[in-house]
Amino acid sequence: MNALVIYNKKAGGGKAAKFSEKIQELFKKNNINIDIKFTEYFQHAVKIVGQANLNDYDSIITVGGDGTFFETLNGYYQNENKKKDINFGVLPIGTGNSLSKDVYQNDYSLERYIEIIAQAKTKAFDIAKYKNNGTEMYYANTLGFGFVSDVVLTANNFKYLGKFAYTIGVLHKTILLSTHDMKLVIDGNTFDMNNVFVSISNTRYTGGNYLIAPNASVSDGKLDLIIVNKLSRYNLLKTFPKIFTGEHINSKYVETMQAENIRIETSKPKILSPDGELFGNTPLNIECLKGAINIITDL
Protein backbone atom coordinates (compact mmCIF):
# COMPACT_ATOMS: atom_id res chain seq x y z
CA MET A 1 0.00 0.00 0.00
CA ASN A 2 1.23 3.47 -0.92
CA ALA A 3 -0.57 6.00 1.25
CA LEU A 4 -0.74 9.74 1.61
CA VAL A 5 -1.04 10.31 5.36
CA ILE A 6 -2.61 13.52 6.64
CA TYR A 7 -1.53 13.89 10.27
CA ASN A 8 -3.05 16.51 12.56
CA LYS A 9 -0.81 16.78 15.62
CA LYS A 10 -3.31 19.12 17.28
CA ALA A 11 -6.09 16.53 17.20
CA GLY A 12 -7.45 15.30 20.51
CA GLY A 13 -6.50 18.52 22.25
CA GLY A 14 -2.87 18.09 21.15
CA LYS A 15 -2.56 14.46 22.27
CA ALA A 16 -2.03 13.26 18.71
CA ALA A 17 1.47 14.72 18.69
CA LYS A 18 2.58 12.20 21.31
CA PHE A 19 1.88 9.23 19.05
CA SER A 20 3.63 10.41 15.90
CA GLU A 21 6.75 8.22 16.09
CA LYS A 22 4.82 5.16 17.23
CA ILE A 23 2.29 5.50 14.43
CA GLN A 24 4.99 5.87 11.79
CA GLU A 25 6.70 2.73 13.13
CA LEU A 26 3.40 0.82 13.00
CA PHE A 27 2.81 1.83 9.39
CA LYS A 28 6.28 0.53 8.51
CA LYS A 29 5.73 -2.69 10.47
CA ASN A 30 2.52 -3.32 8.49
CA ASN A 31 4.24 -2.70 5.12
CA ILE A 32 2.41 0.55 4.45
CA ASN A 33 4.59 2.97 2.49
CA ILE A 34 3.63 6.42 3.67
CA ASP A 35 4.13 9.97 2.48
CA ILE A 36 3.29 11.76 5.71
CA LYS A 37 2.15 15.38 5.75
CA PHE A 38 1.67 17.19 9.05
CA THR A 39 -0.98 19.89 9.05
CA GLU A 40 0.23 23.20 10.38
CA TYR A 41 -2.85 25.38 10.34
CA PHE A 42 -6.61 25.41 9.90
CA GLN A 43 -7.60 24.12 6.43
CA HIS A 44 -4.04 23.02 5.65
CA ALA A 45 -5.25 19.49 4.82
CA VAL A 46 -7.51 20.94 2.13
CA LYS A 47 -4.49 22.51 0.45
CA ILE A 48 -2.25 19.44 0.83
CA VAL A 49 -4.73 16.97 -0.64
CA GLY A 50 -6.06 19.44 -3.20
CA GLN A 51 -2.59 19.90 -4.68
CA ALA A 52 -1.31 16.31 -4.29
CA ASN A 53 -0.60 14.01 -7.24
CA LEU A 54 -3.05 11.33 -6.18
CA ASN A 55 -1.81 8.98 -8.90
CA ASP A 56 1.13 8.29 -6.58
CA TYR A 57 -1.14 6.69 -3.96
CA ASP A 58 -3.76 4.02 -3.60
CA SER A 59 -4.95 5.33 -0.21
CA ILE A 60 -5.40 8.55 1.74
CA ILE A 61 -5.22 8.02 5.50
CA THR A 62 -6.22 10.65 8.03
CA VAL A 63 -4.65 10.66 11.48
CA GLY A 64 -6.77 12.93 13.66
CA GLY A 65 -10.45 13.54 14.24
CA ASP A 66 -13.58 14.25 12.27
CA GLY A 67 -12.35 17.72 11.35
CA THR A 68 -9.19 16.26 9.80
CA PHE A 69 -11.25 13.92 7.63
CA PHE A 70 -13.58 16.79 6.70
CA GLU A 71 -10.66 18.88 5.43
CA THR A 72 -9.11 15.92 3.64
CA LEU A 73 -12.40 15.06 1.94
CA ASN A 74 -12.84 18.61 0.68
CA GLY A 75 -9.24 18.70 -0.54
CA TYR A 76 -9.91 15.51 -2.47
CA TYR A 77 -12.94 16.99 -4.20
CA GLN A 78 -10.96 20.11 -5.08
CA ASN A 79 -8.19 18.04 -6.67
CA GLU A 80 -8.44 18.28 -10.46
CA ASN A 81 -6.79 14.86 -10.89
CA LYS A 82 -8.61 12.90 -8.19
CA LYS A 83 -8.78 9.13 -8.57
CA LYS A 84 -12.20 7.58 -8.16
CA ASP A 85 -10.71 4.28 -7.01
CA ILE A 86 -8.54 5.69 -4.21
CA ASN A 87 -9.30 4.34 -0.73
CA PHE A 88 -9.83 6.43 2.40
CA GLY A 89 -8.50 5.26 5.76
CA VAL A 90 -9.29 6.63 9.21
CA LEU A 91 -6.99 6.48 12.24
CA PRO A 92 -9.18 8.13 14.90
CA ILE A 93 -7.23 10.05 17.55
CA GLY A 94 -9.31 13.23 17.66
CA THR A 95 -11.77 14.78 20.10
CA GLY A 96 -15.00 13.28 18.81
CA ASN A 97 -14.11 10.45 16.42
CA SER A 98 -17.76 10.14 15.38
CA LEU A 99 -16.92 8.89 11.89
CA SER A 100 -15.01 5.89 13.19
CA LYS A 101 -18.16 4.51 14.83
CA ASP A 102 -19.63 3.91 11.36
CA VAL A 103 -16.35 2.67 9.94
CA TYR A 104 -15.20 0.17 12.57
CA GLN A 105 -16.96 -2.45 14.68
CA ASN A 106 -15.29 -1.33 17.92
CA ASP A 107 -12.80 1.06 19.47
CA TYR A 108 -9.33 -0.39 18.98
CA SER A 109 -5.71 0.15 19.90
CA LEU A 110 -3.45 2.01 17.47
CA GLU A 111 -1.89 -1.32 16.55
CA ARG A 112 -5.23 -2.86 15.60
CA TYR A 113 -6.44 0.17 13.62
CA ILE A 114 -3.31 0.09 11.48
CA GLU A 115 -3.57 -3.67 10.98
CA ILE A 116 -7.10 -3.13 9.63
CA ILE A 117 -5.91 -0.32 7.36
CA ALA A 118 -3.13 -2.59 6.04
CA GLN A 119 -5.69 -5.27 5.14
CA ALA A 120 -7.41 -2.67 2.90
CA LYS A 121 -10.89 -4.18 3.04
CA THR A 122 -13.24 -1.46 1.79
CA LYS A 123 -16.91 -0.62 1.43
CA ALA A 124 -18.77 2.05 -0.53
CA PHE A 125 -19.56 5.04 1.67
CA ASP A 126 -22.10 7.81 1.05
CA ILE A 127 -21.01 11.46 1.20
CA ALA A 128 -23.14 14.61 1.53
CA LYS A 129 -22.55 17.62 -0.72
CA TYR A 130 -23.90 21.02 0.26
CA LYS A 131 -24.01 24.30 -1.59
CA ASN A 132 -24.43 27.78 -0.18
CA ASN A 133 -23.38 31.22 -1.38
CA GLY A 134 -21.99 29.68 -4.55
CA THR A 135 -19.64 27.33 -2.67
CA GLU A 136 -19.68 23.52 -2.74
CA MET A 137 -18.48 21.54 0.27
CA TYR A 138 -18.64 17.92 1.37
CA TYR A 139 -19.08 16.12 4.66
CA ALA A 140 -19.12 12.54 5.91
CA ASN A 141 -20.94 12.76 9.25
CA THR A 142 -23.47 15.39 10.19
CA LEU A 143 -24.33 18.97 9.34
CA GLY A 144 -26.29 20.94 11.90
CA PHE A 145 -27.50 24.47 12.48
CA GLY A 146 -29.34 26.38 15.15
CA PHE A 147 -28.69 25.04 18.64
CA VAL A 148 -26.30 22.43 17.20
CA SER A 149 -23.90 24.88 15.56
CA ASP A 150 -24.07 27.18 18.58
CA VAL A 151 -22.93 24.23 20.72
CA VAL A 152 -20.00 23.55 18.36
CA LEU A 153 -19.00 27.21 18.49
CA THR A 154 -18.86 27.06 22.30
CA ALA A 155 -17.25 23.59 22.40
CA ASN A 156 -14.36 24.77 20.23
CA ASN A 157 -13.21 26.89 23.17
CA PHE A 158 -13.02 23.81 25.40
CA LYS A 159 -11.54 21.14 23.11
CA TYR A 160 -8.75 20.51 25.61
CA LEU A 161 -11.44 18.84 27.74
CA GLY A 162 -12.15 16.23 25.06
CA LYS A 163 -15.73 15.00 24.59
CA PHE A 164 -16.84 16.97 27.67
CA ALA A 165 -16.39 20.14 25.59
CA TYR A 166 -19.66 19.39 23.78
CA THR A 167 -21.54 18.94 27.05
CA ILE A 168 -20.35 22.37 28.19
CA GLY A 169 -21.59 23.78 24.89
CA VAL A 170 -25.02 22.21 25.39
CA LEU A 171 -25.44 23.59 28.91
CA HIS A 172 -24.28 27.07 27.92
CA LYS A 173 -26.54 27.34 24.88
CA THR A 174 -29.53 25.96 26.76
CA ILE A 175 -29.49 29.12 28.85
CA LEU A 176 -29.61 31.18 25.64
CA LEU A 177 -32.21 28.96 23.94
CA SER A 178 -34.04 30.43 20.93
CA THR A 179 -36.00 29.26 17.88
CA HIS A 180 -36.01 30.11 14.18
CA ASP A 181 -38.49 29.83 11.31
CA MET A 182 -37.52 27.45 8.54
CA LYS A 183 -38.72 26.45 5.10
CA LEU A 184 -37.71 22.88 4.34
CA VAL A 185 -37.97 21.25 0.92
CA ILE A 186 -37.12 17.54 0.87
CA ASP A 187 -37.37 15.60 -2.37
CA GLY A 188 -39.92 18.13 -3.64
CA ASN A 189 -42.11 18.28 -0.49
CA THR A 190 -42.28 21.62 1.39
CA PHE A 191 -42.62 22.13 5.15
CA ASP A 192 -42.80 25.37 7.15
CA MET A 193 -41.47 25.00 10.70
CA ASN A 194 -40.38 26.81 13.83
CA ASN A 195 -37.61 24.91 15.56
CA VAL A 196 -34.57 24.89 17.79
CA PHE A 197 -32.15 22.94 15.65
CA VAL A 198 -31.79 20.67 12.65
CA SER A 199 -29.25 17.92 12.02
CA ILE A 200 -28.79 16.39 8.57
CA SER A 201 -26.90 13.14 9.14
CA ASN A 202 -25.11 10.63 6.97
CA THR A 203 -23.67 8.72 9.95
CA ARG A 204 -25.26 7.84 13.27
CA TYR A 205 -23.01 9.70 15.69
CA THR A 206 -21.89 13.27 16.27
CA GLY A 207 -19.81 14.94 18.98
CA GLY A 208 -18.25 11.63 19.93
CA ASN A 209 -20.92 9.66 21.78
CA TYR A 210 -24.11 11.46 20.71
CA LEU A 211 -26.29 8.97 18.80
CA ILE A 212 -27.98 11.77 16.89
CA ALA A 213 -29.38 9.67 14.02
CA PRO A 214 -29.76 6.07 15.23
CA ASN A 215 -31.41 4.90 12.00
CA ALA A 216 -28.90 6.47 9.63
CA SER A 217 -26.98 4.32 7.17
CA VAL A 218 -23.85 5.26 5.24
CA SER A 219 -24.89 3.12 2.28
CA ASP A 220 -28.60 3.81 1.70
CA GLY A 221 -28.21 6.89 -0.51
CA LYS A 222 -30.24 9.03 1.91
CA LEU A 223 -29.63 11.58 4.64
CA ASP A 224 -31.46 11.49 7.96
CA LEU A 225 -32.98 14.75 9.23
CA ILE A 226 -33.40 15.17 12.98
CA ILE A 227 -35.55 18.23 13.68
CA VAL A 228 -36.12 19.53 17.20
CA ASN A 229 -39.15 21.81 17.28
CA LYS A 230 -39.89 24.57 19.75
CA LEU A 231 -39.65 23.45 23.37
CA SER A 232 -38.83 24.87 26.78
CA ARG A 233 -35.42 24.83 28.41
CA TYR A 234 -36.73 22.27 30.88
CA ASN A 235 -37.90 19.94 28.12
CA LEU A 236 -34.65 20.40 26.20
CA LEU A 237 -32.65 19.36 29.26
CA LYS A 238 -35.06 16.48 29.81
CA THR A 239 -34.76 15.34 26.19
CA PHE A 240 -31.04 15.91 25.69
CA PRO A 241 -29.68 12.96 27.77
CA LYS A 242 -31.64 10.59 25.52
CA ILE A 243 -29.29 11.47 22.67
CA PHE A 244 -26.71 9.05 24.08
CA THR A 245 -29.05 6.13 23.38
CA GLY A 246 -30.90 7.53 20.37
CA GLU A 247 -34.21 7.57 22.26
CA HIS A 248 -34.58 11.32 21.67
CA ILE A 249 -36.14 10.58 18.27
CA ASN A 250 -39.20 9.22 20.11
CA SER A 251 -39.86 12.58 21.78
CA LYS A 252 -42.96 14.54 20.75
CA TYR A 253 -40.68 17.52 20.15
CA VAL A 254 -38.54 15.67 17.59
CA GLU A 255 -39.33 14.91 13.95
CA THR A 256 -37.32 12.60 11.71
CA MET A 257 -37.24 12.43 7.92
CA GLN A 258 -35.10 10.94 5.17
CA ALA A 259 -34.23 12.53 1.85
CA GLU A 260 -31.83 12.45 -1.07
CA ASN A 261 -32.12 16.18 -1.87
CA ILE A 262 -32.78 18.96 0.63
CA ARG A 263 -33.31 22.72 0.41
CA ILE A 264 -33.32 24.82 3.60
CA GLU A 265 -34.19 28.49 4.08
CA THR A 266 -34.34 30.23 7.46
CA SER A 267 -35.78 33.52 8.66
CA LYS A 268 -32.27 34.60 9.67
CA PRO A 269 -28.96 33.24 8.34
CA LYS A 270 -27.85 30.36 10.59
CA ILE A 271 -24.23 29.25 10.80
CA LEU A 272 -23.58 25.67 9.66
CA SER A 273 -21.53 23.05 11.48
CA PRO A 274 -20.49 20.21 9.14
CA ASP A 275 -18.54 17.45 10.90
CA GLY A 276 -17.88 19.58 13.97
CA GLU A 277 -16.46 22.49 11.96
CA LEU A 278 -18.08 25.85 11.22
CA PHE A 279 -18.53 26.62 7.52
CA GLY A 280 -21.16 28.62 5.69
CA ASN A 281 -24.70 29.57 6.58
CA THR A 282 -28.28 29.10 5.47
CA PRO A 283 -29.85 29.05 2.91
CA LEU A 284 -28.36 25.88 1.46
CA ASN A 285 -28.94 22.83 -0.72
CA ILE A 286 -27.78 19.35 0.30
CA GLU A 287 -27.47 16.23 -1.81
CA CYS A 288 -26.55 12.66 -0.83
CA LEU A 289 -23.90 11.15 -3.08
CA LYS A 290 -24.49 7.40 -2.86
CA GLY A 291 -21.32 5.30 -2.62
CA ALA A 292 -19.17 8.33 -3.38
CA ILE A 293 -15.95 7.02 -1.78
CA ASN A 294 -14.39 3.73 -0.74
CA ILE A 295 -13.48 3.58 2.94
CA ILE A 296 -11.28 1.02 4.67
CA THR A 297 -13.24 -0.89 7.30
CA ASP A 298 -13.54 -4.10 9.30
CA LEU A 299 -17.33 -4.22 8.92
Kinemage of the C-alpha trace (Angstrom):
@kinemage 1
@onewidth
@group {chain A} dominant
@subgroup {mainchain}
@vectorlist {calphas} color= white
{ca met a 1} P 0.000 0.000 0.000
{ca asn a 2} L 1.228 3.468 -0.917
{ca ala a 3} L -0.566 6.000 1.246
{ca leu a 4} L -0.741 9.742 1.607
{ca val a 5} L -1.044 10.311 5.361
{ca ile a 6} L -2.607 13.521 6.637
{ca tyr a 7} L -1.532 13.892 10.265
{ca asn a 8} L -3.050 16.513 12.561
{ca lys a 9} L -0.806 16.784 15.624
{ca lys a 10} L -3.311 19.123 17.281
{ca ala a 11} L -6.089 16.527 17.203
{ca gly a 12} L -7.455 15.297 20.510
{ca gly a 13} L -6.503 18.520 22.246
{ca gly a 14} L -2.874 18.091 21.146
{ca lys a 15} L -2.562 14.455 22.271
{ca ala a 16} L -2.027 13.261 18.706
{ca ala a 17} L 1.474 14.724 18.686
{ca lys a 18} L 2.583 12.204 21.310
{ca phe a 19} L 1.877 9.231 19.049
{ca ser a 20} L 3.632 10.413 15.897
{ca glu a 21} L 6.745 8.222 16.094
{ca lys a 22} L 4.818 5.156 17.234
{ca ile a 23} L 2.292 5.498 14.428
{ca gln a 24} L 4.986 5.865 11.786
{ca glu a 25} L 6.699 2.731 13.132
{ca leu a 26} L 3.404 0.816 13.002
{ca phe a 27} L 2.809 1.829 9.392
{ca lys a 28} L 6.284 0.526 8.513
{ca lys a 29} L 5.726 -2.693 10.473
{ca asn a 30} L 2.523 -3.322 8.487
{ca asn a 31} L 4.238 -2.697 5.124
{ca ile a 32} L 2.406 0.547 4.449
{ca asn a 33} L 4.594 2.971 2.490
{ca ile a 34} L 3.633 6.423 3.666
{ca asp a 35} L 4.130 9.970 2.484
{ca ile a 36} L 3.286 11.759 5.713
{ca lys a 37} L 2.154 15.382 5.749
{ca phe a 38} L 1.672 17.188 9.052
{ca thr a 39} L -0.983 19.888 9.047
{ca glu a 40} L 0.235 23.203 10.376
{ca tyr a 41} L -2.845 25.378 10.343
{ca phe a 42} L -6.610 25.406 9.899
{ca gln a 43} L -7.600 24.115 6.425
{ca his a 44} L -4.038 23.015 5.652
{ca ala a 45} L -5.246 19.492 4.822
{ca val a 46} L -7.511 20.940 2.127
{ca lys a 47} L -4.488 22.508 0.445
{ca ile a 48} L -2.253 19.442 0.831
{ca val a 49} L -4.734 16.970 -0.637
{ca gly a 50} L -6.057 19.438 -3.197
{ca gln a 51} L -2.589 19.895 -4.680
{ca ala a 52} L -1.308 16.312 -4.294
{ca asn a 53} L -0.605 14.009 -7.235
{ca leu a 54} L -3.051 11.327 -6.181
{ca asn a 55} L -1.807 8.983 -8.903
{ca asp a 56} L 1.132 8.287 -6.583
{ca tyr a 57} L -1.136 6.685 -3.963
{ca asp a 58} L -3.764 4.023 -3.597
{ca ser a 59} L -4.953 5.330 -0.215
{ca ile a 60} L -5.398 8.549 1.740
{ca ile a 61} L -5.219 8.016 5.503
{ca thr a 62} L -6.220 10.648 8.034
{ca val a 63} L -4.653 10.657 11.485
{ca gly a 64} L -6.765 12.929 13.658
{ca gly a 65} L -10.448 13.537 14.238
{ca asp a 66} L -13.580 14.249 12.268
{ca gly a 67} L -12.346 17.721 11.350
{ca thr a 68} L -9.187 16.265 9.796
{ca phe a 69} L -11.247 13.921 7.634
{ca phe a 70} L -13.579 16.794 6.696
{ca glu a 71} L -10.661 18.883 5.431
{ca thr a 72} L -9.110 15.916 3.639
{ca leu a 73} L -12.398 15.062 1.945
{ca asn a 74} L -12.842 18.613 0.681
{ca gly a 75} L -9.242 18.696 -0.538
{ca tyr a 76} L -9.906 15.507 -2.468
{ca tyr a 77} L -12.940 16.988 -4.200
{ca gln a 78} L -10.961 20.113 -5.081
{ca asn a 79} L -8.194 18.038 -6.668
{ca glu a 80} L -8.444 18.276 -10.462
{ca asn a 81} L -6.792 14.861 -10.888
{ca lys a 82} L -8.612 12.904 -8.195
{ca lys a 83} L -8.777 9.132 -8.570
{ca lys a 84} L -12.196 7.578 -8.155
{ca asp a 85} L -10.706 4.283 -7.010
{ca ile a 86} L -8.543 5.687 -4.209
{ca asn a 87} L -9.302 4.343 -0.728
{ca phe a 88} L -9.827 6.430 2.399
{ca gly a 89} L -8.503 5.258 5.759
{ca val a 90} L -9.288 6.629 9.211
{ca leu a 91} L -6.986 6.483 12.245
{ca pro a 92} L -9.176 8.135 14.904
{ca ile a 93} L -7.232 10.046 17.549
{ca gly a 94} L -9.308 13.230 17.659
{ca thr a 95} L -11.769 14.777 20.099
{ca gly a 96} L -15.002 13.276 18.812
{ca asn a 97} L -14.109 10.449 16.418
{ca ser a 98} L -17.760 10.143 15.376
{ca leu a 99} L -16.924 8.893 11.891
{ca ser a 100} L -15.005 5.889 13.187
{ca lys a 101} L -18.159 4.512 14.829
{ca asp a 102} L -19.633 3.908 11.361
{ca val a 103} L -16.345 2.672 9.937
{ca tyr a 104} L -15.202 0.172 12.572
{ca gln a 105} L -16.958 -2.452 14.679
{ca asn a 106} L -15.291 -1.325 17.919
{ca asp a 107} L -12.802 1.064 19.472
{ca tyr a 108} L -9.328 -0.394 18.983
{ca ser a 109} L -5.711 0.148 19.901
{ca leu a 110} L -3.453 2.008 17.472
{ca glu a 111} L -1.889 -1.324 16.550
{ca arg a 112} L -5.234 -2.861 15.599
{ca tyr a 113} L -6.439 0.167 13.619
{ca ile a 114} L -3.306 0.091 11.480
{ca glu a 115} L -3.573 -3.668 10.976
{ca ile a 116} L -7.102 -3.133 9.629
{ca ile a 117} L -5.909 -0.324 7.365
{ca ala a 118} L -3.133 -2.586 6.037
{ca gln a 119} L -5.694 -5.272 5.141
{ca ala a 120} L -7.405 -2.672 2.903
{ca lys a 121} L -10.891 -4.177 3.042
{ca thr a 122} L -13.240 -1.456 1.788
{ca lys a 123} L -16.912 -0.618 1.432
{ca ala a 124} L -18.767 2.046 -0.531
{ca phe a 125} L -19.558 5.038 1.666
{ca asp a 126} L -22.103 7.814 1.049
{ca ile a 127} L -21.015 11.460 1.204
{ca ala a 128} L -23.144 14.610 1.533
{ca lys a 129} L -22.551 17.617 -0.719
{ca tyr a 130} L -23.903 21.016 0.261
{ca lys a 131} L -24.014 24.304 -1.594
{ca asn a 132} L -24.428 27.776 -0.182
{ca asn a 133} L -23.383 31.216 -1.375
{ca gly a 134} L -21.988 29.679 -4.548
{ca thr a 135} L -19.641 27.333 -2.670
{ca glu a 136} L -19.677 23.520 -2.740
{ca met a 137} L -18.483 21.539 0.266
{ca tyr a 138} L -18.642 17.918 1.365
{ca tyr a 139} L -19.085 16.119 4.665
{ca ala a 140} L -19.125 12.536 5.913
{ca asn a 141} L -20.941 12.761 9.253
{ca thr a 142} L -23.471 15.390 10.186
{ca leu a 143} L -24.326 18.974 9.336
{ca gly a 144} L -26.286 20.942 11.901
{ca phe a 145} L -27.495 24.470 12.480
{ca gly a 146} L -29.342 26.385 15.145
{ca phe a 147} L -28.688 25.044 18.638
{ca val a 148} L -26.298 22.434 17.202
{ca ser a 149} L -23.898 24.878 15.556
{ca asp a 150} L -24.074 27.177 18.583
{ca val a 151} L -22.929 24.235 20.720
{ca val a 152} L -20.000 23.546 18.365
{ca leu a 153} L -18.996 27.209 18.491
{ca thr a 154} L -18.857 27.058 22.299
{ca ala a 155} L -17.247 23.590 22.401
{ca asn a 156} L -14.356 24.766 20.229
{ca asn a 157} L -13.211 26.889 23.168
{ca phe a 158} L -13.017 23.805 25.397
{ca lys a 159} L -11.536 21.140 23.108
{ca tyr a 160} L -8.749 20.511 25.606
{ca leu a 161} L -11.444 18.838 27.742
{ca gly a 162} L -12.152 16.231 25.060
{ca lys a 163} L -15.730 15.000 24.589
{ca phe a 164} L -16.840 16.971 27.675
{ca ala a 165} L -16.393 20.138 25.588
{ca tyr a 166} L -19.657 19.389 23.782
{ca thr a 167} L -21.537 18.942 27.051
{ca ile a 168} L -20.351 22.371 28.186
{ca gly a 169} L -21.590 23.780 24.890
{ca val a 170} L -25.018 22.206 25.387
{ca leu a 171} L -25.445 23.586 28.907
{ca his a 172} L -24.282 27.066 27.917
{ca lys a 173} L -26.541 27.340 24.884
{ca thr a 174} L -29.531 25.960 26.757
{ca ile a 175} L -29.489 29.115 28.854
{ca leu a 176} L -29.613 31.179 25.638
{ca leu a 177} L -32.210 28.956 23.936
{ca ser a 178} L -34.043 30.429 20.926
{ca thr a 179} L -36.002 29.256 17.877
{ca his a 180} L -36.012 30.113 14.178
{ca asp a 181} L -38.493 29.833 11.308
{ca met a 182} L -37.518 27.448 8.539
{ca lys a 183} L -38.724 26.448 5.096
{ca leu a 184} L -37.713 22.881 4.345
{ca val a 185} L -37.971 21.246 0.925
{ca ile a 186} L -37.121 17.538 0.872
{ca asp a 187} L -37.367 15.599 -2.375
{ca gly a 188} L -39.917 18.135 -3.636
{ca asn a 189} L -42.110 18.283 -0.492
{ca thr a 190} L -42.280 21.616 1.387
{ca phe a 191} L -42.616 22.128 5.151
{ca asp a 192} L -42.801 25.370 7.147
{ca met a 193} L -41.472 25.003 10.700
{ca asn a 194} L -40.377 26.807 13.828
{ca asn a 195} L -37.611 24.906 15.556
{ca val a 196} L -34.566 24.888 17.793
{ca phe a 197} L -32.154 22.941 15.653
{ca val a 198} L -31.788 20.669 12.649
{ca ser a 199} L -29.254 17.920 12.023
{ca ile a 200} L -28.788 16.388 8.571
{ca ser a 201} L -26.905 13.144 9.141
{ca asn a 202} L -25.112 10.626 6.973
{ca thr a 203} L -23.672 8.722 9.945
{ca arg a 204} L -25.259 7.841 13.267
{ca tyr a 205} L -23.009 9.700 15.686
{ca thr a 206} L -21.892 13.273 16.268
{ca gly a 207} L -19.811 14.941 18.983
{ca gly a 208} L -18.253 11.630 19.932
{ca asn a 209} L -20.925 9.664 21.779
{ca tyr a 210} L -24.109 11.458 20.710
{ca leu a 211} L -26.287 8.971 18.796
{ca ile a 212} L -27.979 11.773 16.889
{ca ala a 213} L -29.376 9.673 14.018
{ca pro a 214} L -29.760 6.066 15.227
{ca asn a 215} L -31.415 4.901 12.002
{ca ala a 216} L -28.900 6.473 9.629
{ca ser a 217} L -26.976 4.318 7.171
{ca val a 218} L -23.848 5.262 5.237
{ca ser a 219} L -24.887 3.121 2.282
{ca asp a 220} L -28.599 3.813 1.699
{ca gly a 221} L -28.208 6.886 -0.507
{ca lys a 222} L -30.237 9.027 1.906
{ca leu a 223} L -29.629 11.578 4.637
{ca asp a 224} L -31.462 11.491 7.962
{ca leu a 225} L -32.983 14.747 9.232
{ca ile a 226} L -33.404 15.165 12.982
{ca ile a 227} L -35.551 18.231 13.682
{ca val a 228} L -36.120 19.529 17.201
{ca asn a 229} L -39.147 21.807 17.278
{ca lys a 230} L -39.891 24.568 19.746
{ca leu a 231} L -39.651 23.451 23.375
{ca ser a 232} L -38.834 24.871 26.784
{ca arg a 233} L -35.420 24.827 28.412
{ca tyr a 234} L -36.728 22.272 30.876
{ca asn a 235} L -37.902 19.935 28.122
{ca leu a 236} L -34.650 20.401 26.202
{ca leu a 237} L -32.650 19.359 29.260
{ca lys a 238} L -35.058 16.478 29.806
{ca thr a 239} L -34.757 15.343 26.194
{ca phe a 240} L -31.035 15.914 25.691
{ca pro a 241} L -29.682 12.962 27.767
{ca lys a 242} L -31.641 10.587 25.518
{ca ile a 243} L -29.290 11.471 22.666
{ca phe a 244} L -26.714 9.049 24.083
{ca thr a 245} L -29.054 6.128 23.384
{ca gly a 246} L -30.903 7.527 20.373
{ca glu a 247} L -34.213 7.569 22.264
{ca his a 248} L -34.582 11.318 21.674
{ca ile a 249} L -36.139 10.578 18.271
{ca asn a 250} L -39.204 9.223 20.109
{ca ser a 251} L -39.857 12.576 21.778
{ca lys a 252} L -42.959 14.538 20.749
{ca tyr a 253} L -40.675 17.523 20.149
{ca val a 254} L -38.536 15.674 17.586
{ca glu a 255} L -39.325 14.914 13.948
{ca thr a 256} L -37.316 12.597 11.708
{ca met a 257} L -37.245 12.433 7.920
{ca gln a 258} L -35.096 10.942 5.172
{ca ala a 259} L -34.230 12.526 1.850
{ca glu a 260} L -31.834 12.450 -1.073
{ca asn a 261} L -32.116 16.177 -1.873
{ca ile a 262} L -32.776 18.962 0.628
{ca arg a 263} L -33.309 22.721 0.407
{ca ile a 264} L -33.319 24.817 3.595
{ca glu a 265} L -34.188 28.490 4.080
{ca thr a 266} L -34.344 30.227 7.464
{ca ser a 267} L -35.784 33.524 8.660
{ca lys a 268} L -32.273 34.603 9.666
{ca pro a 269} L -28.958 33.239 8.339
{ca lys a 270} L -27.850 30.362 10.591
{ca ile a 271} L -24.229 29.253 10.797
{ca leu a 272} L -23.581 25.673 9.660
{ca ser a 273} L -21.525 23.049 11.484
{ca pro a 274} L -20.490 20.212 9.143
{ca asp a 275} L -18.536 17.448 10.902
{ca gly a 276} L -17.882 19.579 13.973
{ca glu a 277} L -16.460 22.493 11.964
{ca leu a 278} L -18.084 25.854 11.221
{ca phe a 279} L -18.533 26.619 7.516
{ca gly a 280} L -21.164 28.621 5.690
{ca asn a 281} L -24.701 29.569 6.580
{ca thr a 282} L -28.283 29.097 5.469
{ca pro a 283} L -29.852 29.050 2.909
{ca leu a 284} L -28.358 25.877 1.456
{ca asn a 285} L -28.936 22.828 -0.725
{ca ile a 286} L -27.783 19.346 0.304
{ca glu a 287} L -27.474 16.227 -1.814
{ca cys a 288} L -26.553 12.662 -0.825
{ca leu a 289} L -23.897 11.148 -3.082
{ca lys a 290} L -24.485 7.405 -2.863
{ca gly a 291} L -21.324 5.300 -2.617
{ca ala a 292} L -19.166 8.329 -3.378
{ca ile a 293} L -15.953 7.025 -1.779
{ca asn a 294} L -14.394 3.730 -0.744
{ca ile a 295} L -13.484 3.577 2.938
{ca ile a 296} L -11.277 1.023 4.670
{ca thr a 297} L -13.235 -0.886 7.301
{ca asp a 298} L -13.542 -4.103 9.297
{ca leu a 299} L -17.334 -4.224 8.923
